[in-house]
Amino acid sequence: MQCSSVFLRILEADDVARTHRWINDPELNEIMGYLPISLRQQQSWFETTINNPQKFIFAICLQQTGEHIGNVALGRIDYLDANAMFSIFIADQAEHGKGYGSEATYLALKFGFDRLNLHKIHLKTSDYLSSAIRFYERLGFSREGVLREHEFKKGRFVDKILFSMLRSEFVEKYGESD
């Protein structure tokens, strides 16, 4: 896959204020499962995160301008069992549907499989987020199962759909590996 629209860089201290605004956006924090937090809490989270070897958080940046438009992460990295949990968001709705999320996902998966030598990358999403489900399926993730009535969202309990991709599936879909 040729990535010409975005690049990834490690999240920096200068990004904290911006990510704090995003985390406190009601629509985004509902989807991502965050609760509103203070700037001080966001700064504390950042300090803890940058020193955590089980987590890599990348800023998704536009190739042309360098603008930071979202984050993609590999977390809960288990180096013994060679797996990690994936998450992504593009903060501004106006930037959705332009392929940025697909490119950022590919780059994060490539990092996980090639640089971290992972065997499996997994994620979960809410059953009512049909566009997210289609997105993950289109990118080659396989549906693994359902956590029934697992989270309380929008006044009701919702199912969480589990997805994963194995290294061999990544190589088959994208035809490469280092």
Backbone as ProteinMPNN parsed JSONL, in Angstrom:
{"seq_chain_A": "MQCSSVFLRILEADDVARTHRWINDPELNEIMGYLPISLRQQQSWFETTINNPQKFIFAICLQQTGEHIGNVALGRIDYLDANAMFSIFIADQAEHGKGYGSEATYLALKFGFDRLNLHKIHLKTSDYLSSAIRFYERLGFSREGVLREHEFKKGRFVDKILFSMLRSEFVEKYGESD", "coords_chain_A": {"N_chain_A": [[0.855, -1.179, 0.0], [0.663, 2.125, -0.907], [1.464, 4.988, 0.867], [0.611, 8.109, 0.762], [-0.69, 10.265, 1.788], [-0.663, 10.606, 4.582], [1.497, 10.621, 7.494], [3.047, 8.998, 10.298], [3.962, 9.947, 13.581], [5.597, 9.835, 16.757], [3.585, 10.656, 19.542], [3.853, 13.846, 21.009], [4.818, 16.152, 23.681], [3.907, 18.684, 22.958], [1.522, 18.097, 21.76], [-0.388, 17.661, 23.661], [-2.317, 19.612, 24.594], [-3.978, 19.835, 22.339], [-4.883, 17.168, 22.023], [-6.237, 16.981, 24.386], [-8.427, 18.705, 23.963], [-9.7, 17.207, 21.977], [-10.315, 14.791, 23.333], [-12.199, 15.711, 25.104], [-14.303, 16.376, 23.494], [-17.68, 15.867, 23.088], [-18.902, 14.06, 21.21], [-16.762, 12.55, 20.168], [-15.613, 11.5, 22.547], [-17.643, 9.868, 23.371], [-17.746, 7.861, 21.397], [-15.152, 6.805, 21.579], [-15.088, 6.011, 24.182], [-14.23, 7.509, 26.353], [-14.116, 9.516, 29.331], [-14.815, 12.92, 30.181], [-11.917, 14.916, 30.915], [-9.497, 16.783, 32.845], [-7.048, 19.247, 31.807], [-4.721, 18.926, 33.236], [-4.95, 16.238, 34.029], [-4.752, 15.07, 31.496], [-2.136, 15.766, 30.834], [-0.757, 14.341, 32.799], [-1.495, 11.735, 32.065], [-0.154, 11.647, 29.594], [2.568, 11.825, 30.415], [2.834, 9.416, 31.812], [2.271, 7.621, 29.756], [4.312, 7.964, 27.782], [6.421, 6.693, 28.911], [5.781, 4.053, 28.959], [6.39, 0.86, 28.012], [4.591, -0.878, 26.913], [2.947, 0.415, 25.15], [2.395, 2.285, 22.235], [1.766, 5.373, 20.969], [0.77, 7.15, 18.241], [0.826, 10.212, 16.451], [-1.328, 11.089, 13.872], [-0.539, 12.58, 10.947], [-0.959, 15.01, 8.377], [0.535, 14.636, 5.239], [1.167, 16.79, 3.502], [0.95, 19.198, 5.027], [1.703, 18.678, 7.629], [-0.114, 18.794, 9.645], [-1.648, 17.675, 12.615], [-4.06, 15.31, 12.843], [-5.33, 13.26, 14.158], [-5.107, 10.254, 16.183], [-3.355, 7.142, 16.4], [-2.95, 3.955, 17.828], [-1.042, 1.334, 19.355], [-1.613, -0.671, 21.934], [-1.524, -2.207, 25.219], [0.489, -4.055, 24.769], [1.718, -7.239, 24.455], [4.545, -8.753, 24.75], [5.465, -11.345, 25.094], [3.371, -13.096, 24.232], [3.032, -11.951, 21.81], [1.112, -9.983, 20.856], [-1.168, -7.186, 20.438], [-3.344, -4.417, 21.266], [-5.316, -2.466, 19.119], [-6.1, 0.917, 18.29], [-7.795, 3.774, 16.922], [-8.424, 7.139, 15.871], [-9.791, 9.762, 13.93], [-9.935, 13.071, 14.43], [-11.446, 15.33, 13.427], [-14.508, 15.556, 11.847], [-14.695, 16.47, 9.214], [-12.448, 15.497, 8.028], [-12.883, 12.851, 7.674], [-13.406, 9.939, 5.617], [-11.524, 10.329, 3.645], [-9.471, 8.598, 3.285], [-7.425, 8.761, 5.107], [-7.541, 7.438, 7.573], [-7.358, 4.761, 6.752], [-4.763, 4.662, 5.65], [-3.241, 5.371, 7.917], [-3.888, 3.25, 9.604], [-2.785, 1.082, 8.19], [-0.037, 1.821, 8.339], [0.397, 1.684, 11.117], [-0.184, -1.018, 11.594], [1.836, -2.205, 10.052], [4.096, -1.286, 11.454], [3.62, -2.624, 13.901], [3.662, -5.377, 13.15], [6.095, -5.637, 11.717], [8.186, -4.123, 13.062], [7.754, -4.514, 15.83], [7.454, -7.182, 15.868], [5.029, -8.562, 16.151], [2.446, -11.055, 16.355], [-0.291, -10.949, 16.26], [-2.831, -8.48, 16.004], [-5.362, -6.832, 17.665], [-8.747, -5.588, 18.24], [-11.632, -3.786, 19.511], [-14.967, -2.776, 18.842], [-17.988, -0.823, 18.993], [-21.227, -2.278, 18.498], [-23.113, -0.684, 17.217], [-21.746, 1.02, 15.596], [-21.652, 1.024, 12.59], [-20.198, 2.011, 10.385], [-17.563, 1.916, 11.316], [-17.27, -0.836, 11.671], [-17.493, -1.73, 9.002], [-15.219, -0.422, 7.984], [-13.045, -1.707, 9.377], [-13.393, -4.338, 8.474], [-13.021, -3.978, 5.719], [-10.331, -3.307, 5.675], [-9.144, -5.683, 6.252], [-9.348, -6.935, 8.722], [-10.482, -9.618, 10.771], [-13.554, -10.794, 12.022], [-13.889, -11.776, 15.312], [-15.56, -12.323, 17.46], [-18.152, -11.59, 19.897], [-18.645, -9.435, 22.598], [-21.128, -9.593, 24.677], [-23.543, -7.149, 25.515], [-21.649, -5.41, 26.735], [-20.71, -2.819, 27.304], [-21.923, 0.284, 28.626], [-23.658, 2.51, 26.819], [-25.085, 5.423, 25.452], [-27.417, 5.262, 27.008], [-28.009, 2.558, 27.166], [-27.026, -0.934, 27.312], [-24.489, -2.1, 25.205], [-23.316, -4.283, 22.618], [-19.955, -5.344, 22.069], [-17.945, -5.671, 19.317], [-15.463, -7.915, 18.414], [-12.393, -7.804, 16.715], [-9.606, -8.964, 14.743], [-6.278, -9.171, 13.349], [-3.957, -11.272, 11.895], [-0.4, -11.643, 11.508], [0.211, -13.124, 9.165], [-2.117, -12.722, 7.682], [-1.981, -9.99, 7.247], [0.296, -9.859, 5.595], [-0.679, -11.364, 3.441], [-2.83, -9.736, 2.583], [-1.624, -7.233, 2.066], [0.68, -7.856, 0.798], [3.382, -7.777, 1.65], [6.189, -7.716, 3.865], [8.723, -6.939, 6.171]], "CA_chain_A": [[0.0, 0.0, 0.0], [1.385, 3.392, -0.973], [0.912, 5.975, 1.797], [1.051, 9.423, 0.296], [-1.496, 11.32, 2.407], [-0.351, 10.807, 5.998], [2.638, 9.959, 8.127], [2.899, 8.844, 11.738], [5.077, 10.312, 14.456], [5.277, 9.61, 18.169], [2.898, 11.765, 20.199], [4.794, 14.713, 21.732], [4.244, 17.013, 24.717], [3.199, 19.785, 22.296], [0.224, 17.602, 21.297], [-1.269, 17.415, 24.811], [-3.466, 20.531, 24.611], [-4.855, 19.464, 21.222], [-5.556, 15.899, 22.326], [-7.173, 17.268, 25.481], [-9.661, 19.217, 23.331], [-10.356, 16.095, 21.288], [-10.847, 13.855, 24.326], [-13.361, 16.325, 25.739], [-15.371, 16.552, 22.518], [-18.693, 14.881, 23.493], [-19.127, 13.016, 20.206], [-15.586, 11.686, 20.101], [-15.396, 10.718, 23.764], [-18.693, 8.827, 23.417], [-17.325, 6.767, 20.518], [-13.904, 6.22, 22.068], [-15.291, 5.488, 25.521], [-13.534, 8.331, 27.336], [-14.854, 10.478, 30.13], [-14.125, 14.22, 30.165], [-10.812, 15.029, 31.857], [-8.853, 18.095, 32.908], [-5.771, 19.352, 31.108], [-3.71, 18.335, 34.136], [-5.076, 14.779, 33.895], [-4.226, 14.715, 30.18], [-0.679, 15.872, 30.931], [-0.318, 13.208, 33.615], [-1.633, 10.561, 31.19], [0.927, 11.694, 28.611], [3.831, 11.504, 31.088], [2.813, 7.978, 32.085], [2.239, 6.886, 28.497], [5.576, 7.975, 27.037], [7.359, 5.796, 29.586], [5.16, 2.734, 29.023], [6.839, 0.046, 26.869], [3.466, -1.648, 26.367], [2.052, 1.281, 24.391], [2.907, 3.254, 21.27], [0.717, 6.251, 20.456], [1.279, 7.949, 17.138], [0.036, 11.292, 15.871], [-1.575, 10.969, 12.431], [-0.27, 13.911, 10.409], [-1.097, 15.159, 6.927], [1.817, 14.691, 4.55], [1.412, 18.107, 2.893], [1.033, 20.319, 5.965], [2.163, 18.244, 8.942], [-1.188, 18.971, 10.624], [-2.007, 16.524, 13.442], [-5.509, 15.173, 12.666], [-5.863, 12.164, 14.952], [-4.121, 9.362, 16.802], [-3.47, 5.702, 16.218], [-2.153, 3.374, 18.909], [-0.921, -0.075, 19.702], [-1.533, -0.699, 23.388], [-1.588, -3.522, 25.881], [1.405, -4.914, 24.009], [2.183, -8.429, 25.163], [5.702, -9.186, 23.969], [5.595, -12.797, 25.21], [2.388, -13.721, 23.351], [3.172, -11.249, 20.525], [-0.123, -9.358, 20.403], [-1.425, -5.833, 20.923], [-4.659, -3.854, 20.984], [-5.264, -1.358, 18.175], [-7.154, 1.936, 18.335], [-7.57, 4.887, 16.0], [-9.477, 8.119, 15.631], [-9.561, 11.004, 13.193], [-10.71, 13.958, 15.294], [-12.34, 16.243, 12.722], [-15.418, 14.864, 10.92], [-14.409, 16.918, 7.844], [-11.312, 14.713, 7.514], [-13.31, 11.457, 7.493], [-13.73, 9.519, 4.264], [-10.476, 10.75, 2.706], [-8.447, 7.564, 3.239], [-6.389, 8.988, 6.11], [-7.618, 6.357, 8.558], [-6.852, 3.531, 6.122], [-3.305, 4.761, 5.558], [-2.69, 5.346, 9.271], [-4.037, 1.879, 10.097], [-1.753, 0.288, 7.516], [1.275, 2.163, 8.893], [0.462, 1.157, 12.486], [-0.092, -2.474, 11.492], [3.181, -2.513, 9.552], [4.981, -1.084, 12.599], [3.392, -3.704, 14.862], [4.106, -6.676, 12.649], [7.489, -5.632, 11.282], [9.146, -3.606, 14.04], [7.54, -5.122, 17.151], [7.409, -8.628, 15.651], [3.78, -9.092, 16.683], [1.75, -12.103, 15.613], [-1.721, -10.625, 16.171], [-3.283, -7.171, 16.474], [-6.807, -6.974, 17.879], [-9.483, -4.386, 18.629], [-13.064, -3.955, 19.725], [-15.768, -1.603, 18.491], [-19.4, -0.974, 19.366], [-22.063, -2.884, 17.457], [-23.902, 0.32, 16.501], [-20.858, 1.81, 14.732], [-21.581, 0.237, 11.35], [-19.12, 2.493, 9.51], [-16.309, 1.39, 11.866], [-17.246, -2.27, 11.365], [-17.153, -1.849, 7.566], [-13.834, 0.04, 7.857], [-12.132, -2.766, 9.816], [-13.518, -5.482, 7.566], [-12.41, -3.597, 4.438], [-8.879, -3.292, 5.844], [-8.643, -7.048, 6.39], [-9.54, -7.51, 10.047], [-11.478, -10.685, 10.855], [-14.433, -10.746, 13.192], [-13.571, -12.892, 16.213], [-16.639, -12.634, 18.376], [-18.951, -10.51, 20.467], [-18.806, -9.309, 24.045], [-22.533, -9.214, 24.762], [-23.934, -6.101, 26.456], [-20.376, -5.233, 27.436], [-20.511, -1.434, 27.73], [-23.126, 1.103, 28.73], [-23.542, 3.654, 25.904], [-26.329, 6.016, 24.976], [-28.542, 4.834, 27.822], [-28.285, 1.114, 27.1], [-25.859, -1.789, 27.175], [-24.23, -2.427, 23.798], [-22.352, -5.335, 22.321], [-18.674, -4.953, 21.492], [-17.511, -6.621, 18.283], [-14.023, -8.145, 18.471], [-11.72, -8.021, 15.439], [-8.164, -9.137, 14.821], [-5.536, -9.478, 12.135], [-2.707, -11.994, 12.113], [0.686, -11.213, 10.626], [0.065, -13.797, 7.868], [-3.222, -12.062, 6.973], [-1.449, -8.696, 6.811], [1.166, -10.133, 4.441], [-1.546, -11.789, 2.331], [-3.628, -8.601, 2.101], [-0.816, -6.103, 1.598], [1.76, -8.401, -0.023], [4.722, -7.376, 2.059], [6.653, -7.757, 5.235], [10.176, -6.746, 6.179]], "C_chain_A": [[0.897, 1.237, 0.0], [0.705, 4.4, -0.049], [1.439, 7.35, 1.422], [0.318, 10.572, 0.986], [-1.108, 11.628, 3.845], [0.98, 10.171, 6.371], [2.353, 9.891, 9.61], [4.163, 9.34, 12.43], [4.632, 10.051, 15.886], [4.597, 10.863, 18.729], [3.894, 12.523, 21.074], [4.06, 15.558, 22.772], [3.458, 18.171, 24.111], [1.806, 19.385, 21.818], [-0.814, 17.515, 22.42], [-2.492, 18.324, 24.811], [-4.468, 20.175, 23.519], [-5.606, 18.171, 21.534], [-6.529, 16.069, 23.488], [-8.492, 17.799, 24.933], [-10.422, 18.072, 22.669], [-11.024, 15.15, 22.273], [-12.124, 14.407, 24.96], [-14.478, 16.679, 24.765], [-16.428, 15.473, 22.802], [-18.9, 13.746, 22.486], [-17.964, 12.03, 20.16], [-15.411, 10.877, 21.378], [-16.48, 9.661, 23.96], [-18.255, 7.616, 22.593], [-16.116, 6.038, 21.093], [-14.028, 5.66, 23.488], [-14.537, 6.242, 26.605], [-14.534, 9.141, 28.161], [-14.12, 11.809, 30.051], [-13.049, 14.269, 31.248], [-10.24, 16.447, 31.812], [-7.553, 18.073, 32.099], [-4.656, 18.733, 31.951], [-3.752, 16.808, 34.065], [-4.504, 14.312, 32.553], [-2.696, 14.767, 30.19], [-0.098, 14.712, 31.732], [-0.389, 11.911, 32.808], [-0.473, 10.514, 30.198], [2.255, 11.283, 29.25], [3.925, 10.003, 31.387], [2.958, 7.171, 30.799], [3.591, 6.845, 27.801], [6.62, 7.063, 27.664], [6.841, 4.362, 29.681], [5.585, 1.9, 27.808], [5.732, -0.824, 26.253], [2.518, -0.793, 25.536], [2.841, 2.206, 23.471], [1.722, 4.066, 20.771], [1.352, 7.173, 19.425], [0.292, 9.054, 16.79], [-0.109, 10.993, 14.384], [-1.465, 12.378, 11.867], [-0.414, 13.917, 8.895], [0.278, 15.365, 6.302], [2.135, 16.111, 4.06], [1.673, 19.206, 3.909], [1.641, 19.961, 7.315], [1.108, 18.365, 10.023], [-1.533, 17.644, 11.296], [-3.538, 16.397, 13.429], [-6.139, 14.064, 13.504], [-4.735, 11.338, 15.537], [-4.41, 7.923, 16.416], [-2.522, 5.068, 17.239], [-2.129, 1.859, 18.866], [-0.686, -0.091, 21.2], [-1.674, -2.1, 23.921], [-0.692, -4.525, 25.145], [1.915, -6.022, 24.917], [3.321, -9.012, 24.327], [5.9, -10.694, 24.032], [4.646, -13.504, 24.235], [2.28, -13.025, 21.998], [1.841, -10.709, 19.998], [-0.279, -7.974, 21.034], [-2.828, -5.412, 20.545], [-4.502, -2.588, 20.15], [-6.395, -0.372, 18.462], [-6.771, 3.082, 17.412], [-8.728, 5.867, 16.099], [-8.926, 9.26, 14.785], [-10.496, 12.004, 13.862], [-11.777, 14.768, 14.568], [-13.186, 15.467, 11.706], [-15.135, 15.245, 9.461], [-13.266, 16.135, 7.212], [-11.667, 13.237, 7.316], [-13.579, 11.179, 6.02], [-12.697, 9.908, 3.222], [-9.34, 9.731, 2.599], [-7.359, 7.714, 4.287], [-6.361, 7.859, 7.149], [-7.082, 5.05, 8.014], [-5.332, 3.542, 6.063], [-2.672, 4.678, 6.941], [-2.782, 3.942, 9.871], [-2.968, 0.983, 9.497], [-0.379, 0.546, 8.144], [1.447, 1.613, 10.314], [0.578, -0.365, 12.48], [1.302, -2.893, 11.042], [4.208, -2.355, 10.676], [4.849, -2.253, 13.583], [3.931, -5.043, 14.392], [5.595, -6.693, 12.323], [8.465, -5.209, 12.376], [8.999, -4.265, 15.411], [7.464, -6.641, 17.079], [6.162, -9.267, 16.267], [3.219, -10.173, 15.769], [0.302, -11.714, 15.336], [-1.963, -9.219, 16.711], [-4.802, -7.222, 16.529], [-7.421, -5.643, 18.299], [-10.907, -4.755, 18.964], [-13.746, -2.65, 19.347], [-17.223, -1.875, 18.842], [-20.229, -1.468, 18.193], [-22.854, -1.862, 16.652], [-23.05, 1.2, 15.584], [-20.618, 1.061, 13.411], [-20.475, 0.712, 10.416], [-17.766, 1.995, 10.009], [-16.178, -0.099, 11.546], [-16.872, -2.486, 9.903], [-15.696, -1.47, 7.313], [-12.866, -1.086, 8.216], [-12.203, -3.986, 8.902], [-12.844, -5.188, 6.228], [-10.882, -3.643, 4.516], [-8.288, -4.675, 6.113], [-8.725, -7.635, 7.783], [-10.637, -8.573, 9.98], [-12.274, -10.541, 12.145], [-14.162, -11.99, 14.032], [-14.727, -13.275, 17.113], [-17.318, -11.389, 18.892], [-18.88, -10.587, 21.984], [-20.21, -8.735, 24.245], [-22.785, -8.193, 25.866], [-22.766, -5.72, 27.362], [-20.148, -3.822, 27.969], [-21.84, -0.691, 27.728], [-22.92, 2.368, 27.909], [-24.934, 4.131, 25.522], [-27.551, 5.456, 25.703], [-28.879, 3.363, 27.762], [-26.968, 0.347, 27.045], [-25.708, -2.188, 25.714], [-23.206, -3.55, 23.706], [-21.077, -4.713, 21.775], [-18.254, -6.062, 20.53], [-15.985, -6.698, 18.338], [-13.494, -8.445, 17.075], [-10.25, -8.29, 15.695], [-7.588, -9.333, 13.424], [-4.249, -10.18, 12.56], [-1.652, -11.464, 11.143], [0.535, -11.837, 9.229], [-1.053, -13.176, 7.038], [-2.797, -10.686, 6.461], [-0.594, -8.886, 5.553], [0.326, -10.534, 3.229], [-2.309, -10.607, 1.735], [-2.765, -7.524, 1.446], [0.437, -6.535, 0.84], [3.159, -8.007, 0.375], [4.963, -7.653, 3.517], [8.164, -7.6, 5.173], [10.887, -8.025, 6.523]], "O_chain_A": [[1.793, 1.358, 0.836], [-0.496, 4.639, -0.169], [2.578, 7.7, 1.732], [0.671, 11.734, 0.786], [-1.209, 12.773, 4.286], [1.507, 9.311, 5.666], [1.517, 10.634, 10.126], [5.275, 9.174, 11.93], [3.438, 10.046, 16.186], [4.994, 11.987, 18.421], [4.684, 11.914, 21.795], [2.834, 15.666, 22.744], [2.454, 18.601, 24.68], [0.992, 20.253, 21.502], [-1.998, 17.316, 22.15], [-3.607, 17.842, 25.011], [-5.677, 20.211, 23.75], [-6.818, 18.087, 21.335], [-7.538, 15.368, 23.558], [-9.56, 17.389, 25.386], [-11.644, 17.98, 22.789], [-12.172, 14.75, 22.073], [-13.025, 13.646, 25.31], [-15.5, 17.228, 25.177], [-16.11, 14.285, 22.762], [-19.056, 12.591, 22.882], [-18.169, 10.817, 20.118], [-15.094, 9.69, 21.313], [-16.254, 8.663, 24.645], [-18.38, 6.478, 23.043], [-16.063, 4.808, 21.093], [-13.158, 4.915, 23.938], [-14.237, 5.681, 27.659], [-15.653, 9.406, 27.723], [-12.903, 11.819, 29.869], [-13.23, 13.744, 32.347], [-10.472, 17.2, 30.866], [-7.036, 17.01, 31.757], [-3.753, 18.089, 31.417], [-2.707, 16.158, 34.042], [-3.847, 13.274, 32.486], [-2.041, 13.899, 29.612], [0.944, 14.165, 31.369], [0.527, 11.09, 32.854], [0.122, 9.458, 29.987], [2.988, 10.475, 28.681], [4.987, 9.402, 31.227], [3.673, 6.17, 30.756], [3.983, 5.801, 27.282], [7.6, 6.702, 27.012], [7.407, 3.546, 30.409], [5.179, 2.205, 26.687], [5.925, -1.429, 25.198], [1.401, -1.219, 25.244], [3.824, 2.824, 23.88], [0.779, 3.509, 20.21], [2.328, 7.873, 19.698], [-0.922, 8.855, 16.829], [0.874, 10.678, 13.713], [-2.214, 13.27, 12.267], [-0.042, 12.959, 8.217], [1.078, 16.168, 6.781], [3.268, 16.571, 4.199], [2.528, 20.062, 3.682], [2.051, 20.847, 8.064], [1.379, 18.078, 11.189], [-1.691, 16.621, 10.63], [-4.235, 17.272, 13.943], [-7.364, 13.948, 13.549], [-3.559, 11.678, 15.402], [-5.55, 7.543, 16.146], [-1.43, 5.578, 17.484], [-3.066, 1.205, 18.406], [0.327, 0.417, 21.681], [-1.913, -3.052, 23.178], [-1.066, -5.678, 24.931], [2.463, -5.775, 25.991], [3.085, -9.681, 23.321], [6.458, -11.271, 23.098], [5.061, -14.4, 23.501], [1.518, -13.462, 21.136], [1.481, -10.943, 18.844], [0.38, -7.638, 22.018], [-3.432, -5.968, 19.628], [-3.657, -1.742, 20.443], [-7.502, -0.768, 18.827], [-5.593, 3.33, 17.152], [-9.865, 5.482, 16.373], [-7.769, 9.66, 14.91], [-11.712, 11.812, 13.864], [-12.902, 14.877, 15.054], [-12.649, 14.805, 10.818], [-15.32, 14.42, 8.566], [-13.133, 16.113, 5.989], [-10.838, 12.461, 6.841], [-13.937, 12.085, 5.267], [-12.971, 9.823, 2.025], [-8.355, 9.973, 1.9], [-6.455, 6.881, 4.357], [-5.294, 7.392, 7.548], [-6.419, 4.305, 8.735], [-4.686, 2.546, 6.389], [-1.67, 3.985, 7.12], [-1.866, 3.496, 10.562], [-2.32, 0.215, 10.208], [0.355, -0.395, 8.445], [2.523, 1.131, 10.668], [1.339, -0.938, 13.259], [1.88, -3.831, 11.591], [5.092, -3.198, 10.831], [5.852, -2.803, 14.039], [4.581, -5.759, 15.152], [6.282, -7.669, 12.626], [9.474, -5.881, 12.59], [9.995, -4.542, 16.079], [7.414, -7.312, 18.11], [6.222, -10.361, 16.829], [3.488, -10.196, 14.568], [-0.267, -12.094, 14.313], [-1.392, -8.815, 17.724], [-5.453, -7.607, 15.558], [-6.717, -4.702, 18.662], [-11.344, -5.883, 18.736], [-13.185, -1.566, 19.507], [-17.634, -3.028, 18.971], [-19.967, -1.122, 17.041], [-23.231, -2.141, 15.513], [-23.591, 2.042, 14.867], [-19.531, 0.542, 13.159], [-19.871, -0.104, 9.721], [-16.899, 1.68, 9.194], [-15.096, -0.566, 11.191], [-16.029, -3.329, 9.596], [-15.014, -2.12, 6.521], [-11.96, -1.389, 7.44], [-11.178, -4.594, 8.595], [-12.171, -6.053, 5.668], [-10.218, -3.979, 3.535], [-7.069, -4.824, 6.192], [-8.22, -8.734, 8.012], [-11.599, -8.439, 9.225], [-11.736, -10.214, 13.202], [-14.2, -13.112, 13.53], [-14.857, -14.44, 17.491], [-17.096, -10.283, 18.398], [-19.033, -11.654, 22.577], [-20.449, -7.55, 24.014], [-22.313, -8.343, 26.993], [-22.884, -5.712, 28.588], [-19.466, -3.646, 28.979], [-22.746, -0.989, 26.95], [-22.094, 3.209, 28.265], [-25.841, 3.33, 25.298], [-28.589, 5.207, 25.089], [-29.929, 2.95, 28.257], [-25.918, 0.924, 26.761], [-26.681, -2.569, 25.063], [-22.361, -3.736, 24.582], [-21.114, -3.683, 21.102], [-18.216, -7.238, 20.893], [-15.302, -5.675, 18.313], [-14.076, -9.243, 16.341], [-9.706, -7.899, 16.728], [-8.302, -9.618, 12.463], [-3.55, -9.731, 13.469], [-1.978, -10.908, 10.094], [0.712, -11.15, 8.224], [-0.947, -13.111, 5.814], [-3.204, -10.266, 5.378], [-0.748, -8.159, 4.572], [0.595, -10.088, 2.113], [-2.419, -10.492, 0.514], [-3.125, -6.972, 0.406], [1.168, -5.701, 0.305], [4.04, -7.911, -0.479], [4.026, -7.805, 4.301], [8.807, -8.071, 4.236], [12.117, -8.052, 6.578]]}, "name": "protein", "num_of_chains": 1, "seq": "MQCSSVFLRILEADDVARTHRWINDPELNEIMGYLPISLRQQQSWFETTINNPQKFIFAICLQQTGEHIGNVALGRIDYLDANAMFSIFIADQAEHGKGYGSEATYLALKFGFDRLNLHKIHLKTSDYLSSAIRFYERLGFSREGVLREHEFKKGRFVDKILFSMLRSEFVEKYGESD"}
